[in-house]
């Protein structure tokens, strides 16, 4: 009995330490395949317990509803069932929550703090370091059609005048002005290189992302094209640039958007398509899934099953004229085909109904509906300015041969004789020198953009502007 009293006192001390409210803002960093992702939980106390939302700022996702938040001193449990996300942690003496973040069968350590947690500085050799040997200015311009303000960075050489200028157009997903992805900043590196070659470069945050206003979630590629038009109009107000030497450089989805803008604007004098597409979104996603699946080691049987299921789902979306009936048909179809999915394609930690709801939500979003149906060929046929189309031979997201051929075919059909089509050996979707081309490899590569790609882009643009 003599040893019992100190133990009780110790337990009382522990209980006092942890008997506190967890409401507030909690910040953490997930390390996923060499990439750092900020995670923020906003927790508020209610009469019945706690209510939460989650942000993933680096993915442009905010106010994600949390299914359940439980706090039983010192344990914290947070679940987002429709995304298959679960966080289990424990409040410690330092007032941090140490735990594990789980999604789709994968687990990652995650420590949450009430303080902002800075990202670790990852060195990529090509990223420029201030002070830059050129002029850099943070700018803001308006898209009056959408009534939004877009924020970006304009760089230009310190010496000279009437420079050629380019607008950089990012790929799919909520991207900041550097097109930051997998720890890399491709547009920062590209802007740095081109500015040193004597060009002005404008890159900007996607609408609803970083410092730009607007709603990203409801926007389509067409909406983004109006943002690019606003960027071009802004350049036309700057006295530093030659108005007859303004062009666009679009990467991935940006390679769809650039021809849209060039087809309807006389202010565009050249465009560069980096891993741009020449086929419909439906065709592209089916090819992409096959290419990535095969490179990841999926069997032919599983590849065929996934192809068949996805093809059926895409067809429902592309043929639906009514949103409600389209969602109903898609839900019925996915419930029927769920059992045929390979086990590797069924994410862990999420039940069948929530998984199907998530798939329906993604497939019927405004962006996806537009993308699946959109054929870039008609816009390409209307482009009359010079076009450079580049793609990496190991690109699994936008397979090079079929897309480059489709782009070339559309340009020729429209009578454009000023196009250059080139496949760059050994490069992936980000134009990195790589081994497999798989997206899982992007973060592991130190190189942000292969020198051969940078040189090809700059050389071609300088040739176009020097002839004017």
Order of alpha helices (4+ residues) and beta strands (2+ residues): alpha-beta-beta-beta-beta-beta-beta-beta-beta-beta-beta-beta-beta-beta-beta-alpha-beta-alpha-beta-alpha-beta-alpha-alpha-alpha-alpha-alpha-alpha-beta-alpha-beta-alpha
